[in-house]
Amino acid sequence: MQTFEQLSKIFAAHFDRRHFPSEPASLYDAGQYFLDLEGKRIRPVMCLMGNELFNEIHPDVYEVATAIELFHNFSLIHDDIMDNAPLRRGKQTVHEKFGHATALLAGDMMLVTAYDHLNKVHPGYIRSIIDLFNQTAREVCEGQQLDMDFEKKQVHLNEYLHMIELKTSVLIAASLRLGAILGGAGEGNQRHLYEFGKCLGTAFQVQDDYLDAFGDPSKFGKQVGGDIRSNKKTFLLIKALESATGFNAKELSRLLNENPDDKVERVLQIFRDCGVDNWAFNLKEQYMTTAERHLEEIAVLSSRKAPLNELAAYLIKREH
């Protein structure tokens, strides 16, 4: 069994190349520019890990992992347009550098290219692979729409959890299961691996929300409190809105409508007063406990699960 770091290098050797034709350069250079920004590539490597959990790596898993990475980047390009984000991974977003129209087309071409890779999968697997890929793509789009809808309404915690499952967790879960399909895993093992990934994805988002508020700026890699400044709905804010009373409730409501210089510090104090920081830690742990239970139920040797356990521990204990 190989570690996440080892499989990351293997995937990078396969993926780090030009994925599009040369002409028209005004379109394809925009897509390649975004891929060259190189994110963490957690999802495609998880696809490889899901495969190797059950068997030796199937050659077709590289096609599926590439499709996953292309789809993920397609969704990020479009998300950046919808959010009007100026930066991604410290660089100009595609729409800022190349214009909105080209960014839309570059994202579209990534999605089309993803299906080119899926179509190379062995006929014995292709139906189940594409069915799961399509289901996941639909759910990610639904999650993004819900996220935008939530900007205009009061959101309850269960609604936010559902949105995160769609927008973030299902792609992590599907990446593992797609690899498992090519590894010959049975239906029961596939379901447990999918639930492991879904719980891990939700815990990952809880940790992300927590770090934006309470992270160490020197380790987090960017200024903390960005979500607070933009009034972004997060696990922390939604819980605080549900639990704050008296002065804290009134003050939080006021701060959401104003932007004083000390807004971040004041909101963080309300979070602490309401115990939201400890609550978020406990919520993350609850999801990780459920994830670990599903991983334990998978009928393979424990030694084969070690890389996934190590990756899960890193993702939810990271400080950046």
Secondary structure, 3 states (H helix, E strand, C coil): CCCHHHHHHHHHHHHCCCCCCCCCHHHHHHHHHHHCCCCCCHHHHHHHHHHHCCCCCCCCHHHHHHHHHHHHHHHHHHHHHHHCCCEECCEECHHHHHCHHHHHHHHHHHHHHHHHHHCCCCHHHHHHHHHHHHHHHHHHHHHHHHHHHHCCCCCCHHHHHHHHHHHHHHHHHHHHHHHHHHCCCCHHHHHHHHHHHHHHHHHHHHHHHHHHHHCCHHHHCCCCCHHHHCCCCCHHHHHHHHHCCHHHHHHHHHHHHCCCCCHHHHHHHHHHHCCHHHHHHHHHHHHHHHHHHHHHHCCCCHHHHHHHHHHHHHHHHCCC
